[in-house]
Amino acid sequence: MGQVWKCTGLRWSSDGPVLAWDGGRRSGLPWGKRVGFAVPEGGVRTCAGARGHVCPVRALVPGRSTGARCEECARLERSHSVAADTIADDPRPYRVYLAWFGPGMVKVGITAVERGSARLLEQGAVCFSWLGAGPLMAARRTEELLRATLRVPDRIAYAEKRAVRAALPGTADERAAEVRELHARAVALTGWPESLRPEPCEVTDHFRVFGLDRATAAFGEVVELAPGGAVSGELVSAAGPDLHLAVGERGVVVLDTRLIAGWELVPPAASGVDGLTFPVREFTQEQEGLF
């Protein structure tokens, strides 16, 4: 079968999206790059493991799972996760942020100061602003204050984010308006933890970083990888974990790279398949906002 590769996920660097592979190899993804791979016949998807360790039983995981972990490894991963609220004693400073994904879609979240804006790129935030900085528990209390008082969610599903990207406001000021309005309401609240330092509203816009200024509407999204299937297309844009690939006459398809983890992959030519043969869910007329 020749050499195979196992993807460990999509990362965002200062130069844009990067695919990471077992063994430390990384593949930069500039706009226009040809992205393609295939799953060999007879291939199976195995658990991606937890906290940098392989799954001890190499458990099989469903093709449509975006977590790519078995139940036990998923539990271990969550047991040491700030996002899952299972760590209370992390001494690092944290920031609270407001992230905007489209009209009416603003969320509050926290991220370690040392990570910079990486968390916002990974989530596909079209624009964002910092709200404050301080110890972890102070950041958590501020996040809860916004949820309880202003009804700001701390999670927005990826499907909802995808559904609005093709119809986003055309100017940075329009995209920033809801973040600025919510930031003003948030800093005016009473009950902020004394140890959290408020930060001014300075909106960072990822519209061009994600290539949304050059994006075209997609006809559908890959729902899972499967043995004997392949995809090959030109990268036109990306946001969060999603790659948007032009696959010939069919147009642009959305590929959530979280579906790749756990599979052994080969170049598409090695499978004898060209184009797109993985299962795809086509968007309906009502979903034309998906790009």
C-alpha positions in Angstrom: 0.0 0.0 0.0 3.0 2.3 0.4 3.5 5.0 3.0 0.5 6.0 5.0 -0.1 9.1 7.2 -2.2 9.8 10.2 -3.5 13.3 10.7 -3.6 14.7 14.2 -5.7 17.7 13.3 -5.8 21.2 11.9 -3.7 23.9 13.6 -3.7 27.7 13.0 -0.4 29.5 12.8 0.5 33.1 12.0 0.8 32.0 8.3 -2.7 30.4 8.3 -4.0 26.8 8.6 -1.7 23.8 9.0 -2.4 20.1 9.0 -0.4 18.2 11.6 0.6 14.6 11.3 1.9 11.8 13.5 5.6 12.1 13.9 5.6 15.9 13.9 5.3 16.6 10.2 3.2 19.7 9.3 1.7 20.7 6.0 1.0 24.4 5.4 -2.3 25.2 3.6 -2.0 28.4 1.5 -5.0 29.4 -0.6 -5.1 27.6 -3.9 -3.1 24.6 -2.6 -4.3 21.1 -3.8 -5.5 19.1 -0.8 -6.2 15.5 -1.4 -6.1 12.1 0.4 -7.8 8.7 0.3 -8.7 6.0 2.8 -7.4 2.6 1.6 -9.9 -0.3 1.1 -10.3 -2.1 4.3 -9.2 0.8 6.4 -10.6 1.4 9.9 -10.7 4.4 12.2 -9.1 4.0 15.5 -9.3 6.1 18.7 -7.0 9.2 18.7 -6.0 8.6 22.3 -5.9 11.2 25.1 -3.4 13.8 26.3 -0.7 12.8 23.9 -1.0 9.0 24.6 -2.3 6.3 22.2 -5.4 4.5 23.1 -4.4 1.4 25.0 -6.9 -0.8 23.3 -6.8 0.9 19.8 -10.6 1.1 20.0 -12.6 1.6 16.8 -14.6 4.9 16.6 -17.5 5.9 14.4 -16.7 7.7 11.1 -19.0 10.6 12.0 -17.5 11.3 15.4 -15.8 14.7 15.5 -14.1 13.8 18.8 -12.4 10.7 17.3 -12.0 9.2 20.7 -13.5 6.1 22.5 -15.5 6.7 25.6 -12.6 6.0 28.0 -10.1 8.3 26.2 -12.7 11.0 25.9 -13.3 10.9 29.6 -9.5 11.1 30.3 -9.2 14.1 27.9 -12.0 15.9 29.6 -10.5 15.2 33.1 -7.7 17.7 32.4 -9.6 20.3 30.4 -10.2 24.0 31.1 -12.9 24.0 28.4 -14.7 21.2 30.3 -14.3 23.0 33.6 -12.4 20.2 35.2 -9.4 22.3 36.3 -9.6 24.8 39.1 -6.0 25.3 40.1 -4.2 26.3 36.9 -1.9 29.2 38.0 -1.6 30.7 34.5 -3.4 34.0 33.7 -6.5 33.8 31.6 -8.4 36.1 29.3 -12.2 36.4 28.8 -13.2 37.1 25.2 -16.3 37.9 23.2 -16.4 36.0 19.9 -18.7 36.8 16.9 -19.6 34.2 14.3 -22.4 36.0 12.4 -25.5 38.1 13.1 -27.0 37.3 16.5 -24.2 34.8 17.2 -21.8 36.1 20.0 -20.4 33.9 22.7 -18.2 34.4 25.8 -15.2 32.2 26.5 -11.9 32.0 28.2 -8.4 31.1 27.0 -4.9 31.1 28.5 -3.1 34.4 27.9 -0.1 32.6 26.6 -2.2 31.1 23.7 -2.9 34.5 22.3 -5.7 34.4 19.7 -5.2 30.7 18.7 -8.4 29.6 20.5 -10.4 32.1 18.5 -8.9 30.9 15.2 -9.6 27.3 16.1 -13.3 28.1 16.8 -13.7 30.0 13.6 -14.5 33.3 15.2 -15.0 35.9 12.5 -14.1 38.7 14.9 -13.5 39.0 18.6 -12.4 41.3 21.4 -10.8 40.6 24.8 -13.0 41.5 27.7 -10.7 41.1 30.7 -7.7 39.2 32.1 -6.9 37.6 35.5 -6.7 34.3 37.4 -8.6 31.3 36.0 -11.4 31.2 38.6 -12.0 35.0 38.2 -12.2 34.5 34.4 -14.7 31.6 35.0 -16.8 33.8 37.3 -16.9 36.6 34.7 -17.9 34.1 32.0 -20.8 32.9 34.3 -21.8 36.5 35.1 -22.3 37.2 31.3 -24.2 33.9 30.9 -26.5 34.5 33.8 -27.1 38.3 33.5 -26.8 39.0 29.7 -27.8 35.5 28.5 -24.6 35.2 26.5 -23.9 31.5 25.5 -20.5 29.9 26.0 -21.0 27.5 23.1 -22.2 27.7 19.5 -22.4 24.6 17.3 -20.2 24.4 14.3 -23.2 23.7 12.0 -24.7 27.1 13.1 -21.4 28.9 12.4 -21.2 27.4 8.9 -24.8 28.4 8.2 -24.1 32.1 8.2 -20.6 32.6 6.7 -21.7 33.2 3.1 -24.0 36.1 4.1 -21.8 38.0 6.6 -21.8 41.8 6.7 -19.4 43.3 4.1 -17.5 45.7 6.3 -15.4 45.3 9.4 -17.4 47.9 11.3 -20.6 46.1 10.6 -19.1 42.8 11.8 -17.7 44.4 14.9 -21.0 46.2 15.9 -22.5 43.4 18.1 -19.2 42.7 19.9 -18.8 46.4 20.7 -22.3 46.7 22.0 -22.0 43.6 24.2 -18.6 44.7 25.5 -20.1 48.0 26.7 -22.9 46.2 28.4 -20.6 43.7 30.0 -18.1 46.2 31.5 -21.1 48.1 32.9 -22.2 45.1 35.0 -21.8 45.0 38.7 -20.3 41.9 40.3 -17.1 41.6 38.4 -14.4 39.7 40.3 -11.9 42.2 41.8 -8.9 40.2 40.5 -10.1 40.4 36.8 -8.7 43.4 35.0 -11.1 44.8 32.3 -9.6 45.3 28.9 -10.7 47.9 26.3 -12.8 46.9 23.3 -10.4 46.3 20.4 -12.0 44.1 17.8 -9.8 41.8 15.7 -11.3 40.7 12.4 -10.5 37.3 10.8 -12.6 37.8 7.7 -9.6 37.9 5.3 -7.5 35.6 7.5 -10.1 32.9 6.8 -10.4 33.7 3.2 -14.1 34.7 3.5 -13.6 37.6 1.1 -13.0 35.0 -1.6 -15.3 32.3 -0.6 -18.1 30.9 -2.7 -21.2 28.9 -1.7 -20.7 25.2 -1.0 -23.0 22.5 -2.3 -22.6 20.3 0.7 -20.4 18.9 3.5 -18.5 15.7 3.9 -20.3 13.7 6.6 -17.6 11.0 7.2 -14.6 9.3 5.7 -15.0 5.8 4.5 -12.7 3.0 3.2 -12.1 3.3 -0.6 -13.2 6.9 -0.6 -11.1 10.0 -1.5 -11.2 13.8 -1.8 -9.1 16.1 -3.9 -9.7 19.8 -4.4 -8.3 23.3 -4.3 -8.4 25.1 -1.0 -10.5 28.2 -1.3 -11.0 29.2 2.3 -10.9 27.8 5.9 -12.4 28.7 9.3 -11.9 26.9 12.5 -11.6 23.1 11.7 -13.3 23.5 8.3 -11.5 23.4 4.9 -13.5 24.5 1.9 -12.3 22.7 -1.2 -13.2 23.3 -4.9 -13.7 19.7 -6.2 -14.1 20.3 -9.9 -17.5 20.8 -11.6 -19.4 19.9 -8.4 -18.2 23.2 -6.8 -17.0 23.7 -3.2 -17.4 21.1 -0.4 -16.9 21.7 3.3 -14.5 19.2 5.0 -14.4 19.2 8.8 -10.9 18.1 9.5 -12.0 16.6 12.9 -13.4 13.8 10.8 -9.9 12.9 9.6 -8.2 12.0 12.9 -7.9 8.2 13.5 -7.7 7.2 9.8 -4.6 6.0 7.9 -4.5 8.1 4.7 -2.7 7.7 1.4 -2.5 10.1 -1.6 -5.7 10.0 -3.7 -3.8 8.6 -6.7 -2.8 5.5 -4.7 -6.5 4.6 -4.3 -7.3 4.9 -8.0 -10.0 7.4 -7.1 -10.1 11.1 -8.2 -12.3 14.0 -7.1 -14.8 13.4 -4.2 -16.2 10.0 -3.3 -16.7 10.3 0.5 -20.3 10.6 1.6 -21.7 14.1 1.3 -24.7 15.8 2.7 -25.9 18.3 0.2 -27.3 21.6 1.5 -30.9 22.3 0.9 -32.3 25.5 -0.6 -32.9 26.9 2.9 -29.2 26.3 3.7 -27.7 28.4 0.9 -26.0 30.5 3.5 -23.5 27.7 4.0 -20.4 28.5 1.9 
